[in-house]
Amino acid sequence: MGTHTHEHDSSTRDNQKRLLIALSITAFMTVIEIIGGVLSNSLALLGDAAHMFTDTLALGLSLLALRLAQRPANSTKTYGYLRAEILAALTNGTILLLISAYIFYEAYQRLLEPPDVEGGLMLGVAVIGLIANLIGISVLHSGSRHNLNVKGAFLHMLGDALSSLGVIVAGIIILVTDWGYADPIISILIGLLILKGALGLVLESVHILLEAVPKHLDMDRISKEIRNIDGVKDVHDVHLWTITSGVYAMSAHLLIDDRLVSDCAGIVDKVNGTLEHEFGIGHTTFQLECEECSSCPVCQIENHRR
């Protein structure tokens, strides 16, 4: 359990560094794209700048959530602030949904009346934006595999990169053909990609907040492994949930062989060892039971509680 906690703390520090780098990139590019959008009269660039600005806020929220998650548990928050990461991920997913809706709205407006754009400047700024976003994506990629909050930030940067790529393609088409409809058509495709990632993030966050069984864990297999441990006759009333990304908890009733209470610690240690090493479950609570008899100390304790 101590090793698991240490690894989670180390991962949290690494993710904070990743998010800080990504935050610096998006904040810088927001300013650059606003200036470029005004000078080039590019609504696409200004729209992308607005996208960047919301992503800067979202990355700031993710960073704040990671720092909150490091606060220790107390008498009113027994798991501390670990769920702050999941709330931030849900917020980021919701923001991404709103951004995709905004992109669809803007694309519709541009289909009705394509604006005149300075294609060269628009293209140059979009290329800078794409390079910056690719750097941010490479920084966040490894952390996004194991942390839902970082995954939300990664999807924001991926959306930015796709937006920049779309602006580049639209800029080239406008420069070569002067076809103004290229911008809104590509924007719709970008919006659909962002929408797909956002829905997945929101659904995964809600799955955790509902305390559903982690998708990669099999309850039947876990119960079977516990029953195979010497001294355990059965396991029931099993509850398994995610506290935050990579931190899993479990509670259950263990039916054990009749024995002294002092002998039960070894069984619990074996169960905890199996759960942590085989399934990565580091937080457990067990209620011990045995077939009722007058000489069993465990049963006497349970009967007294009833």
SULVENCOR-V353981 format. One record per backbone hydrogen bond with DSSP energy under -0.5 kcal/mol. NH is the residue of the N-H (numbers start at 1). CO is the residue of the C=O. Records with the same first field share a line. If there is no record, write none. Layout:
NH->CO + CO
This chain:
5->1
6->2
7->3
8->4
9->5
10->6
11->7
12->8
13->9
14->10
15->11
16->12
17->13
18->14
19->15
20->16
21->17
22->18
23->19
24->20
25->21
26->22
27->23
28->24
29->25
30->26
31->27
32->28
33->29
34->30
35->31
36->32
37->33
38->34
39->35
40->36
41->37
42->37
43->41
46->42
47->43
48->44
49->45
50->46
51->47
52->48
53->49
54->50
55->51
56->52
57->53
58->54
59->55
60->56
61->57
62->58
63->59
64->60
65->61
66->62
67->63
68->64
69->65
70->66 + 67
71->68
74->77
80->77
81->71
82->79
84->81
85->82
87->83
88->84
89->85
90->86
91->87
92->88
93->89
94->90
95->91
96->92
97->93
98->94
99->95
100->96
101->97
102->98
103->99
104->100
105->101
106->102
107->103
108->104
109->105
110->106
111->107
112->108
113->109
118->40
119->117
122->118
123->119
124->120
125->121
126->122
127->123
128->124
129->125
130->126
131->127
132->128
133->129
134->130
135->131
136->132
137->133
138->134
139->135
140->136
141->137
144->140
145->141 + 142
146->143
147->143
151->147
152->148
153->149
154->150
155->151
156->152
157->153
158->154
159->155
160->156
161->157
162->158
163->159
164->160
165->161
166->162
167->163
168->164
169->165
170->166
171->167
172->168
173->169
174->170
175->171
176->172
177->173
178->173 + 174
179->173
180->178
182->179
183->180
184->180
185->181
186->182
187->183
188->184
189->185
190->186
191->187
192->188
193->189
194->190
195->191
196->192
197->193
198->194
199->195
200->196
201->197
202->198
203->199
204->200
205->201
206->202
207->203
208->204
209->205
210->206
211->208
212->207
217->214
219->217
222->218
223->219
224->220
225->221
226->222
227->223
228->224
229->226
232->229
233->231 + 255
234->255
236->253
239->251
241->249
243->247
244->247
247->244
248->246 + 280
249->241
250->283
251->239
252->285
253->236
254->252 + 287
255->234 + 253
256->254 + 289
257->231
263->260
264->260 + 261
265->261
267->263
268->264
269->265
270->266
271->267
272->268
273->269
274->270
275->271
276->272
277->273
278->274
279->274 + 275
280->276
281->275
282->248 + 280
283->248
284->282
285->250
287->252
288->286
289->254
296->293
297->295
298->259
300->296
301->297
302->298
303->299
304->300
305->301
306->302
